[in-house]
Amino acid sequence: MDCANCGGRYRSVTGICQGCPMWEAIGLSSLEERLYRLLLRDPKITPDEAARRLESSPETVGAALARLQETGLMESDPLSGFRPADPRMAIGSAIRRRRAELDRLAVEAEELATDFQEGLLRADPGRVIEVVEGAAAAGRKVAELAAQAQEEILAIDTPPYATSGTSIDAESAALARGVRVRALYSSLVLDIPKKLDEIRQVTALGEQARILAEVPIKLILVDRSTALLPLTDREEGVRFTSVVVGRSALTNALVALFETLWREASPVWGNGTGAIDGVDQQILELLAVGMKDEAILRQLGMSERTLRRRIATLLSRLGATGRFQAGVQAARKGWI
């Protein structure tokens, strides 16, 4: 039966076409593949006989043999000069080499993407910057960017807030995918109970949160290459305008701004006073944000029995009747 792709015949049993360029994935031509298969079946065949069977010239077959040796599918033999290598080992090694080459190409692609964005910026700045009108549209854009995040989300957050829910849901989904999230909050959020509840939710899921007395801007940075930031200072109504900025010198500057502010900021839940040891302080901080036992065990790497014993001791010392209350009272005492 002929192959619909290349017109070649299928191999029996497997149904794999002999003519399709499957071996090109490891850098071999169709002739080199056919020569290798021929040598596997008849290792003592001479180059001239191989050329005759493959209906090719001796020079072409000689070049194909050299290529097979280069890729590790042929090895030296003291009698015949060459022999086919075990395909399980040789093809596996060729696949690993090609994967390494593709990994290097992926790194190169990132560098080329920077050149591409710079070229776009010079030729047509409008393709690098997208204007977003209205708070609702900005919220949808935040969710879209968070859904696209692969490695990291950096955020700077401060009141006022016109919408809620969308960003929390988007961030929770990103955290569940293993995306690292660092958020820097203005101290103004401490006066907004609903916002504090939201921060407890996302920190319980893994967000790293810090607080600063004043932050200069709201900002979302995804994978250090795409940023969303406001152009106006109010979110109410359709007059609120934001921009999405692609990879550029501006996004590099925004990353640098975030990192500078992050170093100056303090953990949202405080650093503690030294009244308890470091492990108990961590436990109380995690209790304060509502983290469950399973998550605390994963975070601290201790046994369930040890965790329960430490929690019981802390509840007794604080005179608390519940875990969340223990976190609140520890905060009031300055323990966390």
N, C-alpha and C positions, 0 to 999 in steps of 0.2 A: 504494500500500500504506500502511496506517495504522501509526503508531508505537505500540508497546505501552506507552510511557511517557506520552505526552500526547494520542494520538489524531490528531496531525497527520500530513501526508504527508511522505514522504522526498524529498530532493532527488535528481534523476537523477545517475547516474555515481558520485557520492561516497557515496550512501546515508546522508548525514547528515540527521537530522530537522530540518525547518524550525521545528517547534513547540517543541522542547525548549529549556530556558532556558540554553543554552550561553553566550550572550553576557552572562548575569548575572555571569559571572566578571570582566568588566571594568565592571560597574555599569550595563549597559543592559537595559531591559525588552524584552519581545517586540515591542511596537509600535515602539520606537525602532530595533530591529534591522530590522524589516520596512520602515520608512521609509528607513533608510540603504540597504538593498538596492534599493529602488525608485528612489532618487535616483542610485545608481550606474548603473542601467540607463537612466535618463531624467533627466539633470542639469537640464533646462530645465522640468521639471514645476512647476506652481504649487502653493502650499500648499493651495488649495481643491481642486484636482484630486487631489492626494495624499490629502487627507482623504476624497474620494469613493471612490478606489480602495481605500483601507484600511478603508472603512466606519467612519470615525471622524469626530469633530467637528473643525472648523478650529481651535478653541481647544486641543484635545488635541494635534493635530498641531503647532501652534505651540510648545507646551511641549516636545514631543519634539524639534523642531528646535533649540530652545535648549539642550536637554540634549546633543544631538549636538555642538553647537558647544563646549559646556563641556568635553566629553571629548576634543575635538580631531578628531572625525571629520568635522566640517564646517568650512570656512574661508570667509573673506569674499571676495566677488566684486564688483568695481566696477559690473558691469552688473545681475546678478540679485540681488545682496545676499548670496548664499551659494552654495556649491557643495561637493560631497563631496570630502574629502581622499583622497589615495592610501591605500587600506586597508593596504598593506604598511607604510607609515610610521605612519599614524594608529593602527592596532590595535597595532602594536609598542610605540608610546609609551604607549598605554593599559595594556598588559600590564605594562610596566616600572613605571608609577605604582602599579598595583594590587599588584605585588610589594613595592614600597617600603612601601605601607600595611600589607601582611601582615607585613613585617619589624618594623615599629613595633608591630604587634599582638602579635608574639611576645615582644618586650621587655616589653610591658605584661603579658603572661601571666606572665612571671617575677615581676613585682612583685605581681600578684594572687595568685600561688602563695604568696608570703610572708604575705599577709593571710589566705589560706586556712589555712595551717599554724598561724598564730597563733590563728585562730578555733577550729581543732580542739583546740589546746592548752588553750584556755579551757573549751571545752564538754566535751571528753573526752580527757584527757591520755593515756589508754591507747592511743589511735589514733596518737599521735606516737611512743610508745616501745614497742618490741617486745623482749621478754625471750627470750634464747637460752640454752638449758641444754646444757652439755657442750662439750668441746673440739672434738669431731667436728662438731657442729652449727655451732659458730662458724667452723670451717674452711669448711664448705659456704656459710655466709653470706658469708664473705670472697669466695669465688669468684663468688657471685651478684652482690654489689655491684660487683666488678671488671668483670663482664660488662656491667653497666648503665652503667659510666662512659663519659662522652662527651668530657670535656675533661681532667680532672685527678684523680689519686689522690695523697693525702698519707698517709704512713705513719710511725708511730713504733714501733720494734721493739726488743725486749729479751728475753733468756732468762727463764725456761725455755721449752722447746718440747716440746709433746706430739705434734704431727703435723708432717709435712713433705710437700712435693710439690704440694698443692692450691693454695696461695697462689702458688708459683712459676709454675705452669702458667697460673693466672688472670692474673697480672701480665704474663707473656710475651704472652698473647693481647691484653691491653689495649695494651701497647706496640706490638704489630704493627698495631693499629688507629689508631695515632697519638696515643693518650692520653699526656699528660705525667705522669710518675711521679717524685715526690721522696720519698726515704725517709731517715729519721733513725734511726741505730742506736746502741744502747748500746755502750760500749767493751768490754763483756763478750763481744761476738761475736768479738773478736779471738782468744779462747781456744777457739773452736769451729771447727775446720778445715772441717767439712761446711757450716757456715753461711757461712763465707768463700767457699767454692766457689759457693754459691748467689748470693751478692752479686756475685761475678765474672760469673756467667751473666747476671744481670739488668742490671748496669751495661754489659756488652757489648752488650746490646740497647737501651740508651738510658736506663736509670734514672739519676737524679742521686742520689748517695748521700753522706751526711755522717755523722760520728760525734761523739758527745758522751760525756763520762765517765759521766754518769748521766742517765737519762731518767725522768720521773715516772710514765709510764703507757704501755701499749700502745694503739695507736690506728690506725684506718683511716678516712680521710675521702674521700668520693667527691663530686666536683664541688662541694665546699664546702657541701653541703646535707644529706648523710646520713653519719652517723658510726657506727662499731662500736667499742665499748670494753668492757673487762672490769669487772665489779663485784667479782670475787674475785681474789686475787693468785696463784693456782695454776691450772694447766691440767689437771692429772691428774684423770681420772675424771669422772663425770657431775655432780659438785657444782660444777664450774666454770661460772660464769654470766656472760654478756655481755648488753649491751643495744644495740639499734639505735635511734638517735635521728634523727628526721626534722628538716627545716629548722626551726630555732628559735633562741632566744638562746643556748642551750647549744652548738649547732653553730658559731655565730659565735664564741663564746668559745674553742672547741677549735681553730678555724682560727687565731685570734690566738695561742694557746699554741704551736701548731706553728711559726708564723712567727717568734716570739721565739726558740724553741730553735734553729731553722734558722740564724738569724743568728749564734748563739753557737757553732755546730758547725763542724767542719773536714772537708774531703774525706776519705773513707775511706782513700784511697791516698796521702795526704800532700801537702804543698805544695812539696817540694823545697828544696835549699840554695843554688841559684844556680850549682852546679858546671857545669851545661849550660844551653844557651839554652832559651827557652820552648817552641819547636817540638819539640826533642828530648825535653824533659821530657814533653810531651803524648804523643809517640810511645811513650815508655817506660811511661807510665801505661796507655795503651791496650793495649800488649803484655802488661802485667802482669795485666790482666783477661781476656786471651785473645781480644782482638778481632782479626778477620781483616783482611787487607790491604784488601779491598773496602770494609769499614766504616770503616777508618782513613782511606782516601782520601776517602770522602764527608764524614767529620768534619772533616778538615783542609784539604780542597780543594787538594791538591797532585798532581803527576803521579806515576804509578807508578814511573818511573825515579828521581825525586828521593827518594821514600819508600824504595826499596830501597837507594839509596846511603847515606841517613842511617842505616838500620837496620844495614847492614854496618859502618859506622864505629862505631856504638854497641856492637855485638857485640865489635868489636876492642878498644875502650877498656875494656870490662868483662871481657874475657877469657871471654866466655860462648860456649857452643856452640850455644845455641838461643835462640829469641825469649822464651819464657816464663822461661827461666833468666836472661836479660838483665833482665827486669822484676824478678825476685826479687833479683838482685844489686844492681840500682840502688836498690831499696828499702833494702837493708842498708847501702849507702853513704850513704843519705840524699839521693839525687838526686831521689827522688819521694816 
